[in-house]
Amino acid sequence: MDIVVTDSEKFVISKIANAARIMGMECYIIGGFVRDKLLHRNTKDMDVVCTGDGIALAHETAKQFDRPPMVHFFKNFGTAQIKILLKDEKMSDDSSVCEQIFEIEFVGARKESYNFDSRNPIVSPGTIDDDQKRRDFTINALAVSLRSHDYGKLIDPFNGLADLKNRIIKTPLEPGVTFSDDPLRMMRAIRFASQLNFTIEQKTLVAIEENAERIKIISKERIADELNKIILSSKPSVGFDLLFKTRLLHLIFPQMAALSGAEYIDGKGHKDYLYHTIQVLDNISENTDDLWLRWVAVLHDIAKPATKRFEEGHGWTFHGHEVVGGRMVPKIFSQLKLPQNEKMRFVRKMVELHLRPISLTKENITDSAIRRLIFDAGDDLESLFKLCKADITSKNKNKVKRYLENFELVQKRCAEVEEKDHIRNWQPPVTGEMIMNFFKLAPGREVGIIKNAIREAILDGQIPNEYDAAYAFMIEQGRLLGLSI
C-alpha cells in the first residue's frame, strides 16, 4: 500500500519538516491522515506529533509560509492548530482547481495513564513509541517520519499496515485496558467499522461487550457525536448492528434497542423493527447525506413498542405510532443532547407525517387529501417521499415495484395540485388582522375559529384559493358565530 498525497499536501509537509529541523525536534505525521492516505481516501486534517513543544513547532511552521496562518493554541493541553488553504488541480477534463481548508494539529509526544472514574488521562512527555502505544487502534497508530535521515519512513510497531490491508480493527495494547481507560474508544471502533466497512477483531469485539457499562462515564455530547458519525457513514447498519450486539445501544439509546425482536401469537408475528429501521436507514443513506433526514429514518417507527397491540382475528397493530413517535422526538433529542431547534422540529414533523403518503396509495386520491399533504409537509415534501420510498423493505420484488409505482402516482398528483392551487407554504388570502378589522374584534377565540374555517374550506376544495371567495366565506362564518357586521 502506498501513501498518495497531493502536490499541495507535499508542500505543506515539507514546511512542517523544515520547521522541525530548525527547532531540532523529531517530528512525525500520525493517525488518521496516514491511515486515509494509505486507503486513498480524501482527508481534511493532519495530526503532527513531535518530541518537544508542539505549540512552538506550530508557530515555527506558520513562519514558513509567505502568508503565515494564525496559530490557535491551547496551553492547558499543549496543542496548537493552523489552517491552510490547499489548492490542487482536479483530475478532470476542465483541469479546474479544487480548494479546501486543511487543518493541522500539533502536539508533543506523550505518555498517558488513567484513573478508573475518568476518561481524561494523566499526561507526561514521551517518545514516538509512547505516543503510538496510547493510540486507540493499530490502524491509527501508523506514523510517517519527517526526520532528515529517514524522511517518509512508515513507523508501524503494531502491524497496523497488515490490519489495514486485511480491513481489521484491533487495539495496539490489551483491548480490555484500552476500553476501560477510555470507553469512548468502543464507539470509535464501531464507527470506524461502519465508515470503512472493516471488521472488528473478535478479541477486541468481546472486550467492547465486557466493558460496555463503562460507557456511562462518557458525556452525552461525545456519545452523540460518535452516533452522528455512524449515522452519516455509507452503511450505518454495520454500526447499529454492532452497537446492539455489544449492548452499547441498550445503554446509550434504550428506545432504539427496544425495537428489537419479533413476537408471535396464534402464528401471527410482526417484523423485528430494529433491523427494519436500520435497513430503512441504509436505504435512505443511498439518496441523502442530510444527517437529520437520516435521523428521521432512525426514529420513524420508534413508538412501535409503546403502541403494539394484538387484536384477535386481526393480528398486530401499532395504531397512532406516528403521533406517539412525534411526541418522543423532543425527549430523545434532549436525552442524547441533540439540538432542540428547527432540526428537531423537522425530525418530529417527518415522523408524524411518515404514514400520510402511504395512506394515499391505498385509497382514491382526492385533491383535498393531496392539498393537505402538500400544506402540512411544505418545503419538506421531497424529504418525506425519500423516507417513504426508503421505508419499503419487503423482499418481494413485485410488492416493492407496486409500492414505488403508487408513490410515483402520489408525487405526480402532488405536482399537479401544487401547480393548480399553490398550496405549499401557503397562507390563506384573508388574514387574522382583516378578520379583526371587519368584525371590530380584539385578538381572541372568534378570530381563530374564522381563520381556521377559511383554511379548512380552501384545503377541502369547498371554496377556491382566492381573496373574494375567502372574504365572502369569512362574512358567512361571522354570521354563524353571531357577530355583528
PEVEN-V441187 format. One record per run of one state. SS is the DSSP state (a for helix, b for strand, c for the rest). FROM is the first residue (numbers start at 1). LEN is the number of residues. Records with the same first field share a line. If there is no record, write none. Layout:
# PEVEN-V441187
SS->FROM-LEN ; FROM-LEN
This chain:
# PEVEN-V441187
c->1-6 ; 24-3 ; 31-1 ; 39-6 ; 51-3 ; 64-8 ; 75-4 ; 90-7 ; 109-1 ; 114-8 ; 126-2 ; 134-4 ; 141-2 ; 146-2 ; 151-3 ; 156-4 ; 167-1 ; 170-5 ; 182-2 ; 197-2 ; 201-1 ; 211-1 ; 218-2 ; 232-4 ; 246-2 ; 253-1 ; 258-6 ; 266-2 ; 270-3 ; 286-5 ; 300-4 ; 308-1 ; 312-3 ; 318-3 ; 336-6 ; 354-2 ; 361-6 ; 391-6 ; 422-10 ; 440-5 ; 460-7 ; 481-5
a->7-17 ; 32-7 ; 54-10 ; 128-6 ; 138-3 ; 148-3 ; 160-7 ; 175-7 ; 184-13 ; 202-9 ; 212-6 ; 220-12 ; 236-10 ; 248-5 ; 254-4 ; 273-13 ; 291-9 ; 304-4 ; 321-15 ; 342-12 ; 356-5 ; 367-24 ; 397-25 ; 432-8 ; 445-15 ; 467-14
b->27-4 ; 45-6 ; 72-3 ; 79-11 ; 97-12 ; 110-4 ; 122-4 ; 143-3 ; 154-2 ; 168-2 ; 199-2 ; 264-2 ; 268-2 ; 309-3 ; 315-3
